[in-house]
Amino acid sequence: MSIDIRPLDPLADAELIHPWVTHPKAAFWMMQDAKLQDVEREYMAIAAHPHHDAFIGLVDGAPAFLMERYDPARVELVGLYEPQPGDVGMHFLVAPTDTPVHGFTRTVITAVMAELFADPATARVVVEPDVRNEAVHALNEAVGFVPEREIQKPEKKALLSFCTRAQFETAVGASI
């Protein structure tokens, strides 16, 4: 299985990701009622932001997941934790499918983390999933995340968690 990650083009990719972010399984993405134009607008704002980026993940050449990278000291977590140099925030969403493949989402999050740690400036990945999102907590743990505490964001109660390069390498048995 080959995985490639490319920048998301808000106008060209909005039709692709609209059904992903509005799918019932993407409830924690909080875009259930978004129209195509809402998705375009959201990702145009991300593209224009100097500290937030979005990407499309391709598996064997086919679009299969959405990834966001952000500076948590400037986006999402401002004032909610003490940022450290090298902190990088991350969101990911696997495209819905009628034929799930066992272990696929774990493969995706592992690839996302490897991509983030491919940048030598990344010391630690920071995530803030909804406290109710048990499935993503288990995935995060599988790649080395350690929960720190619950935080209250404007849109949700979140589980603030961190993963260092060493924790990731230990969890997945690889060296980056």
C-alpha positions in Angstrom: 0.0 0.0 0.0 1.5 3.3 -1.0 0.6 6.5 0.7 1.2 10.0 -0.6 0.1 13.3 0.9 -0.5 16.4 -1.2 -1.7 19.9 -0.4 -5.5 20.3 -0.5 -6.8 22.7 -3.2 -9.9 24.3 -1.6 -11.8 24.8 -4.9 -10.7 21.7 -6.7 -11.1 19.4 -3.7 -14.2 20.7 -2.0 -16.5 18.4 -4.0 -14.2 15.5 -3.0 -14.2 16.2 0.7 -17.7 17.6 1.2 -19.2 14.0 1.5 -16.4 13.1 3.8 -16.9 15.9 6.3 -20.7 15.7 6.3 -20.9 11.9 6.6 -22.5 10.6 9.9 -19.2 8.9 10.8 -17.5 12.4 10.7 -19.8 13.8 13.4 -16.8 14.9 15.5 -15.6 17.0 12.5 -18.6 19.2 13.3 -19.6 19.9 9.6 -22.7 17.7 9.4 -24.9 20.4 7.9 -22.2 22.1 5.8 -23.1 22.9 2.2 -20.4 22.6 -0.6 -19.8 26.4 -0.4 -19.3 26.1 3.4 -16.6 23.5 2.8 -14.9 25.7 0.1 -15.0 28.7 2.5 -13.6 26.7 5.4 -10.7 25.3 3.4 -10.0 28.6 1.6 -9.7 30.2 5.1 -7.2 27.4 6.1 -5.3 27.8 2.8 -5.0 31.6 3.5 -3.9 31.1 7.1 -0.1 31.3 7.7 -0.2 28.7 10.5 -2.8 26.1 9.3 -2.5 23.8 6.3 -4.7 21.1 4.8 -3.7 18.0 2.8 -5.3 15.1 0.9 -3.9 11.7 1.6 -3.8 9.3 -1.3 -3.7 5.5 -0.8 -2.5 3.7 -3.9 -3.2 6.9 -5.9 -6.8 7.3 -4.7 -7.9 10.1 -2.3 -8.6 8.4 1.0 -8.1 10.9 3.9 -7.9 14.5 5.0 -5.1 15.8 7.1 -4.7 19.2 8.8 -1.5 20.6 10.3 -1.5 23.7 12.5 0.6 25.7 14.9 -1.2 25.1 18.2 0.3 28.3 19.7 -1.5 30.3 17.1 -4.5 28.2 16.1 -7.0 26.0 18.0 -5.3 25.9 21.3 -4.3 29.5 22.0 -4.4 30.1 25.7 -5.5 26.6 26.5 -2.1 25.0 27.2 1.6 26.0 27.4 3.1 25.5 23.9 6.6 24.2 23.5 9.0 24.8 20.6 8.4 22.2 17.9 4.7 21.6 18.8 2.6 20.8 15.8 -1.2 20.3 15.9 -2.9 17.7 13.8 -6.4 16.6 12.6 -7.2 13.7 10.3 -10.3 12.2 8.8 -10.5 9.0 6.8 -13.0 9.0 3.9 -16.1 7.0 4.6 -16.3 3.7 2.7 -18.9 0.9 2.3 -16.0 -1.7 2.4 -13.9 -1.0 5.5 -10.4 -2.5 5.6 -9.3 -3.8 9.0 -6.3 -1.7 10.2 -6.7 1.0 7.5 -7.3 3.9 9.9 -4.3 2.9 12.0 -2.2 2.8 8.8 -3.5 6.3 7.9 -2.7 7.9 11.4 0.7 6.2 11.3 1.4 7.8 7.9 0.1 11.2 9.1 2.4 11.1 12.1 5.4 10.0 10.0 4.7 12.9 7.6 4.6 15.4 10.6 7.8 14.0 12.1 9.5 14.0 8.7 10.0 17.7 9.4 13.0 17.8 11.8 11.5 20.9 13.5 8.6 18.8 14.8 9.3 17.8 18.3 5.8 16.9 19.5 2.4 16.4 17.9 -0.6 17.9 19.8 -4.2 16.7 19.4 -7.5 17.8 20.9 -10.2 15.3 20.0 -13.6 15.4 21.5 -13.6 13.6 24.9 -16.4 11.4 23.6 -14.5 10.1 20.5 -13.4 6.8 22.0 -12.3 5.4 18.6 -9.8 8.2 18.0 -8.4 8.0 21.6 -7.6 4.4 21.0 -5.9 5.2 17.6 -4.0 8.1 19.2 -2.7 5.7 22.0 -1.7 3.2 19.4 0.7 5.7 17.8 2.1 7.0 21.1 -0.1 9.8 22.3 -0.4 10.3 26.0 -3.5 12.2 27.3 -2.7 15.1 29.5 -6.0 16.6 30.5 -9.5 17.6 29.4 -9.8 21.2 28.2 -12.9 23.2 27.3 -12.8 24.6 23.8 -15.5 26.9 22.5 -17.1 24.1 20.4 -16.3 21.0 22.6 -14.8 19.4 25.6 -11.5 18.0 24.3 -8.8 15.6 25.5 -5.5 17.3 25.1 -2.9 14.7 24.2 0.8 14.8 23.2 3.1 12.5 21.3 6.9 13.0 21.0 9.0 11.6 18.2 10.4 9.0 20.6 6.9 8.0 21.8 5.8 7.6 18.2 8.9 5.6 17.2 8.4 3.3 20.2 4.7 2.8 19.6 5.1 1.9 15.9 8.4 0.2 16.1 10.1 2.4 13.6 12.7 5.1 13.4 11.9 8.4 11.7 
